[in-house]
């Protein structure tokens, strides 16, 4: 790359590689690592600067890298000065084991190293693993001992996944469908011969349909010709023929097709929620509203499929309607209710009093004051708790009828609008409370993205990459939007300050 650049620019060519002054080429792996370290530190320092003294949430997950070393990703969630929710990748730490105490000590060390006070933690976001969510000895419990207001939220995306999996296992026919689907995918994707045998089985079926006048001969002949042209000349084994025929019978059965369409509808509805839960800027109240919408659409699907009352004896229609269609939807609703129950926490119920959706219909001064008193007592002095009620009364008259504050769909939008209109300075106590609510995490999707990036950086061919080098790579790669804003002079200054160089810049 340097040679290419030098070939296009004479000024660069006079200073790089063999023309470098005092042989200071700065192309060694060590120099590259130092430059990367400078960039990574600047990114981390910028994130730390953005957090400032505000309250924040930690989102943590762990996974093994290519060399089977356990790595822990730490993400910080906070609300910036402009009122926007930020989830920033902060560090990747190698841990010797995944016990809750080990994770807690490593997280505390990272936070302490960057002067982030544990007492400022107001949220914890993990998946559902026992070492994370354990009520007595889990990671969330250990942090709660040090900071009683670091509220734990089980990752919504994981809960949705668990709800879908549990519901698919409860209905026998649906469970069989997914088992058969797995078999079909393996048959079709395993080898070219299996794929050709499946096409051959389809050609035989089409020929039979033509023979009994169920398919137009011209159309059927074209399909058979196309299939034969795509076939392989090699003979398949009896096992491959048998698997292909079995797979073909499965995918052409009425029950398979019926459940395929049913699961397409259910998963199509839940996919919207899944996409919402993976957004960085998502707030917990808006996510809960999306959960309610999802439940409503699934219930609507069930109501639209309701037929006339069946006779006492079991019919084929009764089997598909009640034992598959209704059962699958009912179990799905039950799992969503169990994992996303609207009344599971009083915190969410009280927080909804600040939700601007539907013209602030949930706005309630008593609930907002109760929220402050019960869940955030250390964030407001006794005098501020009294003043908050008066601010809310002015807020109700001023903001709720203000055209600039209409048509907001989430509490995150309200926070941003308060900053834009500078009313966050007038209603600073309300603004503070809103930011505390927005600090609560929704999912651990950001940490999952970090591990996806880790697989790109630490591959099978680069499985000996050092932990610090890996962490610096990920910080710069994941938070590249921050990294690209640094000017070259500032990077050069920090590079010079690392140690004494042969060449004075």
N, C-alpha and C positions, 0 to 999 in steps of 0.2 A: 504493500500500500504506500509506503514511503517512497519507493522507487517510482511508482506511478505518479504520485503527487509531484515529485521532483522533476519528472519529465515534462510536466505541464507548467512548472513555475521555476524560473531560473534562480530567484531569490531563495526559495526553499532548497533547491538543489545544491547551493553553495554552503549550506549549513547542516545537511543531514548525512547520515551513513558515513562513507569514507571521507567526506569533506567536513565532518563535524569538528569544531575547535577542541583541541586537547583530547581528541578521541572520545569526547563525551557524546556518545551516540544515543544514550538513554533508550535502548531497545531491549535490554535484558528483562527476563521475567520478573525480577525483583523490582525494577523500576516501574514496570506495568502495574504490579501489585500496589506500589506506593501511590501511584496516580489514582488507581481505583479506590484506595483507602481514603485519599483526600476527598474524592467525590462523594463517597458513602458517608463520611463524617459530616460533610456540608449538608447533605440531604437530611440526615438524622437531626442535626442541629436546627435546621429549618423547621422540621416537624415539632421539635421541642419548643422552639420559639413560638410557633403557632398555638401550641397547647397553652403556653404561659402558665398562669396561676389558676386556670379554669379547672372544673371538675372533668374527669375523663373516665372512660370505660376500657377494660382490657378484654380483648378477644384472643383466645389462645387455642391452639390445636397442635397435635404432634403427629409425625409420620416418619417412616424410615426412608432414608435416601438410597441411592444406587449401591452404596457400599455397606448397607445394612446398619448405618448409624442412626440413632434416634435423634430427630431434629424437632425443635419446638419453635413454632412461629408466633410472634407477639405482634398484635395489631392494636393500635390506639384509636379509640373512637371518641370524638369530641365535637363541639360546635365552635366554629371559628368566629372571628370578630364580625363577619358579615352575616352571621346567622345560618351558615350552611353546615350540614352534617359532614364530617370528614372521618373516613376510616383509612388510616395510613399504616402501611407496613413499617414496623419499627426495628425489628431485629429477628435473626434466626440464631437459636442457641442449641448447641449439642448437649444433650442430657444423658447421663449414664443409665438412667432408668426412668420409667414414667410414673413413679409413685407420686402421690399428691404433694408430699413434703419436698421432694426433689424439685418438682416443677415450681412450687411456691418460692423456694429459696432462689432459684435461678431467675424467676420473674422479678423478685424483690431486688436482686443484685443489679439487673438491667435498669430498673426504675431508679434505684439509688444512684447509679453511676451517672445518670442524666438529671439528677436533682428533681425527680418526680416523686412527690410525697404520696405514700400509700393511703394516707388519710383523705386524699382527694379522689380516690376511686369511688365512683357512684354506679358502677355496673360491671358485671362479669358475663361474658358470653362464651359458652363451651358447647360441645356436643353432649350426647347423653351417656358417655362412658362413665362407669362407676367411680373411677379415680378422679373424675372432674366434678360430678354432681352429687357425690356422696354426702348425705345429710350430716354425718358426724366427722368423718375423716377425709372427705373429698376436698379438692382444691378450693371450691367455692366456700366450703365451711371454714377452711383455714384462713382465708382472707376476711371472712365475716368476723372472725375473732379479733382481728386487728382493726377492721373498719366495718362496723355494724350496718352501714348504709350502702355497702357495695352489693347491690341487689343482683342476684343471679337470674339469668334468663336462659332456659334451655333453647338451643338453636331451633328456630321455627322451621327451617328447611329440613332439618333432620326429623323433626316431629311429623312433618308432612310425609316424608319418605316412609317413616315407620307406620303411619296410618294407612298408606297405600299398600304396603307389604302385608300388614296384619289383615286388612280386609280381603286381599286376594287369597290368603291362606284359609280363611274361615269358611268360604263357600267351596265345597268339594269340586264342583264342576269348573269353577274359575281356577282353582289350584291345578286341576288336570289340564286346563287350557294352557297355562303358562309352562307346565312341564312338557306338553306336546309342542308348544311353540319353540322351546329350547331345543328339542329333538329335531324339529324341522330346520331350524337355522343351522344346526350342526351338520345335517345331511346336505343341505344346499351349499353351505360354505366349506364343507370338509374337502371336497375334491371335484374336479371337473367331471369325472365319471358319474358321481352321485347326481350332479346337476343334470347331466345328460339323461340319466335314467328317469329322473323326475319328469323331464320333458317328454321322454318316450311314453311314460304312463299317461301324460296329458294327451298325447297324440292318439293313443289307444282309446281313451275315453271319447275324444272328439269323433273318431271313426265310428264308435258305437252310437253316438248321438245322431250322426248322419244316417246310419242304417235304420234307426227307428223314427226318422223324420222329425227329430227334435231340434235339428240344426240345418240351416240351408247348406246344400252341398258345395256351392261355389265358395262361400265364406269358410266352411270347415276345411275344404281342400287346401285353401291358401294357408290356413293355420298349420295344418299338418306338414305342408311343404316347407314352411318357415322353420318349424321345429326340427325337421329332418336335416335341413341345411345347417342348422346350428349344432347338430349332434356330432359326436366324436366317433371316429371309425373304429377305435379300440373297443374290444369286448369288455364288459364289466363283470365283476364277480357276482356269484349268487347273493352274497351278503349285501352288496351295493344295490342290486336289483330289489331285494327284499326291503331294505331301508327306504329306497325311493318310492316303492309302491305304498308302503305304510305311511310315509309322509304325505303322499298324494291323497290317500283316503282320509287322512286327518284334515287337511286344508279344504277338502271339498265336502266335508260333512256339514249338515245344517247347524249342529250345536257349536262347532268351531267358529263358523261364520257369524252366528248369532252373538256369541260371547265376544268375538273380535270387534263387532260394531258397538256392543255395549261398553267394552273397556275403552274403545276409542272415544266415546262420548264422555265417560267419567274422567279419563285422563286429559281430554281436551279442556274440560272445565277446570281441573286442578292445575293444569299447566300455567294458566294465567297467574294463579297464586304463587306457583313455583318461581316464575320469572320475577315477580314483585319481591319475593324474599331474597333474591340475589342482588338487589340494587343496594349500592353503598349508602345512598341518601335516604333510605327508607326509615320511617319512624315506626315505633311499635304500635301506636294507635291506628295508623293507616293500614298496617299489616293486619291488625285484628279486624278492621273493617272489611278488608279483602277476604279474610277467612269467613266472615258472615255472608258476604256475597257468594262465595264458593258454596257454602252450605245451602244457601237459597236456590242456587241453580241446580244443585244435585237433587234437592227436594222437588223442584219443578219437574225435573226429568222423571222422577218417580210418579208424580201426580199425572203427568201427561201419558204415562204408560199404564195407568189404572184402567182395567177393563171391567166387564160385568162380573158379578159374583158367580163363582164356579159351583158346579154341583159337588156333592160330597165325594164322589168317586174321582180318582186321579185321572186326568186327561193329559195329552201331550201339551196342550196349551197351558194347562195348569202348571205343569213342570217348568216350562220356560218362563212363564209369567211370574210365578210366586217363588219357585225354588231356585231360580237363577237371577232373573231381572230384579225382583224386589229384594231378594236376599242380599245380592251384591251391593245394591244401593244402600240398604239399611245398615249393613255392616260398615260401609264406608262412612255413613253419617254418624254412626256410633263411635267409630274411631276418631273422627274429627271432633266430635263433642268431648270425648275423653281427653284428647290432647290439646284442644284449643277451646276449652270451656270458657265462656265469657265471664263467668263469675269465679274463676279460679283465684284471682288475686284482687284484693281491694284496691291495690295500687293502680291497676289499669282502669278500674271503674271510676275512681276519683280523678284520674288524669284526663278522662274523656270530657270533664267539665270545661276544659280549655280547647277542645276540638272545635275549629271554626266551620266544620262541614254542616251543610243544611242550615245556614244562617245562624250558627251558634246556638242551636236548639238545646244543647246539653249544658250551656253555660250556667254555672251555679256557684255563687260566691261562697256559700257555706262549705261545699265540697272541696273547693280550691284551698280554702283556709285549713280545712281538715287534712288535706293532702300535705300541706306544708308542715303542720303540727306533728303528724304521725310518721311521715317518711323522710322529711328533710329538716329535722329540728336544729341540726348543727350548722345549716347553711343560712339561717336567718336568726338574728338576735331577737330578743323578746320585744324590743321596740319596733323592729322591722315587721314582726308578725302582726302587730297592731296596725301599722301603717299600710300593710298589704291589703287589708280589708277596705281601707279608704281608696287606695289606688284602684282596686277592682270596681268600686262604685263609679269612679270617674271613667274607667275603662269601659264599663257597660254602656254609659251614656255617649261617650265619645267615639270609641272604636267600632262597636257593634253596628252602628248606623252609618259609619263612614263608607262612602262608595269605594275607597281604595282598599278596604278590608273585606269586601264582598267577594263571593265566588271562590274563596280559598277552600282547598279540599283536604288540607292536612295541617297539623300543628307545626310542621317544618315550614310550610308556606307562611304561616302566621309569624314565625320567628324572623324569617327573611324580610317580610313586609314591615315589621316593626323597626328593623335596622334601616331599611330603605327610606322610610318616612321620618326617621330619627325619633320616633315615639318610644324606642327602647330606652332612651335617656329619661323620658318622662315617667314611663312605667317600668323603671329599672328592676323593681322587685318581681313583677310579673315576667319580665324578660329572663331574669335569673331562674325562676321556677320552670319556665318553658325549656330552657337550655338543659336543666337537670333531667327533665322527662325525655328529651331527645337523646340524652347520653345513653339511655337504656338500649342495649343491642337488640337486633332482630334475628340475625343469623351469623354463622361463622363462614359465610361464603368467601369473604376476603382472605381468610387463612387457607381455604381450599385453593384459591387462585395462586397463593404463594407457593403451595406444594406443586401445582401444575408448572409454575415457572422453575421450581427446583429441578424438575425432571428434564427441563430443557437445558439448564446450565450444567447439572451434574449427571452426565450420561454414562453409559457403560465404558466408553472410551476415555472418559475423564473422571473415573470413579475414585481417584486418589486426590482429588482437589481438597485443599485444607478447609477447615470449618470457617475460619475468619475470611478467607478468600471467597468462599461460597456465600457467606452472609453479605459481604460487600457487593458481590455481583448482583445478588437478589435485590438489595436495597436500591441500587442504581437502576436495575432493570425494571422493577415493579413501580418505583416512584420516578420514572423517567420524565414525567411532566414537571416535577420539581427540579430534577437534575439539569434539564436543558435550559433553565433560566439563569444558571450561574455563568458569569462572564469569564473568559479565559484568564484575564489578569488575576482575578481572585483565586482561581485554581492554581495558577503558577506561584502566587505568593505563599499559599499554604504548602505547596510542594517544596519550595525553598526552605521553609521553616522546619520541615521534618528533620533535616540533618544537613551538615556541611557538604557542599558539592564541589566537584573539581572546577566547574565553570561558574562564574558569578553572573547571575542573570541581571 
